[in-house]
Amino acid sequence: MIVGMPNLRHDEAKTRADLLSVDGYDVALDLTQGPEFFGSDATIRFRATEGGSTFVEVVPETLLEVTLNGTSLPVDALVDGRYPLSNLAADNELRIRAQMRYSRSGEGLHRFVDPEDDRTYTYMMGFLNMASRVFACFEQPDLKAPYRLSVTAPDDWIVAANEAGDRDDDGTWRFMETKPLATYFVCLIAGAYHAIHREHDGVTFGLYARQTYRTALETDADELFDVTFGCWDRFHELYGVAYPFGSTYDQCFVPEFNAGAMENPGCVTFRDEAFMFRSAVTRARRAARATTMAHEMAHMWFGDLVTMRWWNDLWLNESFAQYMGMRGAAEGTRYREVAAATASSTLTGIAADERPSTHPVAGVVDESDGALANFDGISYSKGGAILHQLTVSLGDDVFFAGLRLYFERHRFGNAALSDLIACLSEASGRDLSAWASAWLETTGPNTLRIAFDEDGGVFTAATVEQTAHPDHPTLRPHRLTIGLYDKVGDEVRRTYAVSVDVDGASTSVPELVGRPVPDLVLVNDGNATFAKTRLDERSLDSVAELLPGIEDPLTRAILWCVLLDMVRDGELAPMRYLDILTEALSTENQIALVEGQLRFAGEAVDHYLPAERRDEGAAALRAIASAVAREAAAGDGARLAGLRTEIEYASVGDLEWLWSLYRSETSETGVAVDDELRWLTLRRLCVHGAATEEDIAGRLAVDPSSEGHKHAATCRAALPDPSAKAAAWDTVMRDRELSNHVLRATADGFWWPEQAELTASYVARFFAEVSSGIGTRMPWEIRQLGTAMFPQYAVDVETSRAAHALLTDVGIEPSLRRVIVDCADDLDRAVRVRGAGT
């Protein structure tokens, strides 16, 4: 546990929830006390079992006053973020005043000064147990209560929070009382933000961003509001339940945010540099932004209106938001193509479900410290895919009838898995407890493949074979479609499809007997079930030729994901995979699929190819990217995606081309060379030792933005110089002044495959020093910095042994342990794939 950070056990939370209920909070914050500290004054009204004892969480710089029911209590009773409370009355009023410290880690009340114009911005991130770094509170999700917030801020700041508010004549911002909220949903932003407001459906919608993103915000405002209103209207149609949190809905793009976004009711926060576009981006990036906006809006019902009782049911928040976010964006916005992204999202869940750290969708979380680790591909992507599967089975009418029942019964309260299953079972007239047990309470994915006999090109027998990993042996019922595809002239057509109920290890498919064996057999056509699937050899031999002719983007997405997963499992050699990309990728018209395959191809080259063949693979990938950049239709974003990969895999032999591109205004393919592309090019030059500190400083002088400073940090860490590596190492391990994002940018520049000899000595140092360095930071920093600094390119048995040896340390910080477990698993997979051949 991080020193001074409250860590709540599940049994403690249950005991406290049985003891007390919270009637409301009055929270007053003073943000005029300078750049390091702010004032916090919280009054909590709560009922309790008379004579009982408990504690309240608060993590101050200085505790100034504690008063319980009019009696002053000693401030020195605070220990590790807990203040003990005893001899409680039936009705209680607790007041705690404290001086709090601003955060640089993105947790609590984060403070940021924009290096471009010296303006100051703050925002609150109370998730998961960080609200106590802003005000005293009973910090567990099932002690929901209404909040009245007031904020004293500098005169030139604006403040927004969960509810509507305004500045009074005395200069204090006062906000209307909220509906009952969990502590981690309380939010405010305060600073020199630029705001735009519009009305829709009787609600005031706001967009906020810092002044250096003002142009980007105003340029995209119409699109952002269109996405917002489209999702809003679609969710109201689907849910049949009105937005439950007042008359405002603000979306705030804030600096140095750890997550992609956070679903605070009425005051959603987003990581600005991910969603405010200062340079050209592909349509896929805009579609991803729309999906994230839809995801956070879906939370207003799932997670916010009805909140999990404890973190083991966080899937009630995230799985639903994942599924509904995809639907909201696909059905309510211009980005209809995100429906095809469900296949790629499913694969993210499968990858997480195969790790040693896998857990049930409805997991087990013993203490709050362990909850953050479960915000992963299982709680998001696997859970979302399973909900899609359930909706297909029940139908929309029944599924949403069950959800309306769930919202009605638990409105502004808390719920668990059993509560949701009861509502869905009642609406459907089916007992869904067995389904929930098979899908939500077990681990590990199944693998489905077609096995068949043929005679004269005709099926004589066909079965779907289901397997599971020995460590997770559950075989599940799957309802899926098998599609048969043939090339007919210049087109590829689905010539036959059959629905199959798979149950057990082998399921016969008599409908295929007597039919011609096609060019391609696709198991789980339509992506209706959560499972790994495989192509038979005939289909694998045909897929490169067939992919360009398949019209349906979802079908292509499924095939691309199957190929990717086969590479990860050592069933498809990386070079053969690159050959398929060479033949088919430049004709793919879904930019998200293009970007996804280019991204994974880079992983295959850097991790799955033996070191002696990496240069060959990198050259092949650069040629693939070049074809994408030159053969794609102008304006669809593929040219930009291809050019970025070309730059990222440029070799020493390409230095002249890199310098020419860096100094150009436009690439030879017509893509404008903007700030982001120029930094990317400079970074590649730094990796190869062709650029210097003087070049980095010169670029930073031209682009002094916060993003420019982060790019400069990455470039400096990437320089192939022992002193640069030593400085970057010390910064990430020991520096306590830099913000979370600058630290992460530095870490991102440290390891490169081309610099393996230079950084070889740091492999052992990582395992020796990470616990005392990164392991003493805040949880989000541990996750992000630990992952970035793991020696991922040292793919060998010695690195694996060192990683597993570190895991024998019973004292390793829980967040760091999860990082090492997952990174070691990735490393072990890479070792296995390299051993399987190229």
CORLINLIN-V203530 format. One record per helix or strand of 3 or more residues. SS is the DSSP state (~ for helix, > for strand). FROM is the first residue (numbers start at 1). LEN is the number of residues. If there is no record, write none. Layout:
{{SS,FROM,LEN} {SS,FROM,LEN}}
This chain:
{{~,10,10} {>,20,11} {>,37,12} {>,54,4} {>,62,7} {>,71,3} {~,75,3} {>,82,4} {>,91,11} {>,108,6} {>,120,6} {~,131,3} {>,145,8} {>,158,4} {>,165,3} {>,172,4} {~,183,3} {>,188,4} {>,194,7} {>,203,7} {~,211,29} {>,248,7} {>,267,5} {~,272,4} {~,283,16} {>,306,3} {~,311,3} {~,315,18} {~,336,18} {~,368,3} {~,372,3} {~,378,17} {~,396,14} {~,417,12} {~,433,8} {>,446,10} {>,458,11} {~,470,3} {>,478,11} {>,491,12} {>,506,3} {~,510,3} {>,520,4} {~,537,11} {~,553,16} {~,574,14} {~,591,18} {~,611,21} {~,638,11} {~,652,11} {~,675,13} {~,693,10} {~,706,13} {~,722,13} {~,740,9} {~,753,3} {~,760,10} {~,774,3} {~,779,11} {~,797,10} {~,814,23}}
